[in-house]
């Protein structure tokens, strides 16, 4: 039997927040579980979610995902779910305390980066502890990315 690594059918990326890395300077990240209803999991299996406009917040000692969109599941007529409801995120007490103290500092926010199924088939959310970028910072990031792309093109032409 070959020792090659097979891709796990359970693990797959459901939704990605691509704008987050442009809009925010991400200082740290962590993985959080998410409490879902059955129809939400079915909808996520079909890849119908959006976390681009969402954010996470600590309220009353609990961590919540706010404004995350999960499309309604067509087959769940009676027991459907609300698309943009607040969903509870599951982290340890120590991580929750760390996140709360980070958000109390100036300009820090909790940004969802990726929603995915892990290798055990559980839905996880990767959160970034981030600071908002100013317009000049965004331009600088774009300039660095463009230069790296241009440099790679030049090296490719020479080699």
N, C-alpha and C positions, 0 to 999 in steps of 0.2 A: 504494500500500500504506500502511495506517495505521501511525503511529508509536506506537500505544498499547502499554503494557507488558503482555505476556502472562504469566500465572502459569506457572512452570516445573513440568511434571508430575513431575520428579525430586525437587524439594525439598518436603519436608513434615515436620511435627513428629510424631515417633513417641511419645515419652513426655515428660511434664513433671512436675517436682517442685514442686508448688504450695505445699506446706508449708514449703519451704526459706526463702522470704522472710519467713515469720512466725517460724520457729524461729531463724533466724540473721540477723545483720547482715552483708550481703555487701559486702566492701570492694573486691574486684576480680574480674574473670572472664577466662577464656581458653577458646579452642576447642582440643579435642584429638581426634585420630583414635582409632579403636578397632579392635583386631584381632579379626575375627569369622570364624566358619566359615560355609560356604555356607547351611546350614539356618537359621542365626541371621539372616542377611540376608533370606532368604525370609520368615521369621516377622516380622521388623521391617517388611517391605513391607506386611504385613497389619495392622500397628499393634499387635502383641501384645507389649508390653514394660512394665516398671514399674521406675522408678528412685527411688521414694519412700523406701525403707528403705536405699538404697545410699550408699556413700561412696567416696572415692578415697584412696589411701595411697601413699607413696613407700617401696618396699622394695628393698634391694640395688641402688640406683641406677636403678630402673625404677618407672614409675607404673602402678598397678593400680586397676581398678574392682572393688570388692568388694560382693557381695550384690546385684548388678543382675540383674533377672529378665527373661529372654527366653523366651516360651512355646515349647514344642516344636512343630516344623513337622510336620503330620500326614503329608505325602507322603514325608518323609525317614525311612523306617522303619529301615533298617540304618545309615545315616550320620547319625543324629540328633545332638543336642548336649545337654550337661548344662545345666539351666535356670539355676542360680545359680553357675556357675563364675567364678573370677577371670578377668577379661579385661584384657589389657594395653592401656594407653592410650599413644598416640604423641604426644610433644611434643618440641621441640628441647631440646638440652642446657642452653641458657641458661634456658629456661622451667622445666625440671626442677630446676635449681639454685635458682631463685627460689621454686618451690613448696616445696622441701625446707626452705629457710630460713624460709619463712612458717609451715610446720607446726611448726617447732621453737620458735617464739615461743609465748607463753602463750595458750592458748585458741583458737588458729587451727586450722581444719579445712578439708578440701577437699570441697565438696558438689556433686554433679551437679545442674544446674538443668534442662537440656533435652537430650534425645537427638533428633536430626533427621537427615534426608537433606539434604545441601547441593545446590546447583544442578548439580553434576557427578554426583550420584547416590551420593556417598560418605556413610557414616554418621559423624556427628560428635557429640561430647558437649561441651556447654558446662559448664565447671566454675567454681564460685565459691569464692574464698578468703574464708572467713567466720569470724565469731566468734559463739559461742553467745549468745543473748539470755537475760536473766533474766526472771522472770515479770512484774516491774514494767515492763520494756521492752516486752514483748509487749502488756501492757495499754495502754501509751502509744501504741503503733503502732495498735492497734484503735481507740482513742479518736480519734486523728487521722483515720483512715479514715472513721469514723462521722460526724465533724464535717464532713469534706469532702463526704460524701454528702448530709448534711442541708443544708449550705450550697447545694449545687447544686440541691436540691429547692426551697429557698426562693427562689433566684434565678429558677428556672423558673416558679414561681407568680406572681412579680411581673412577669415579662417577657412 
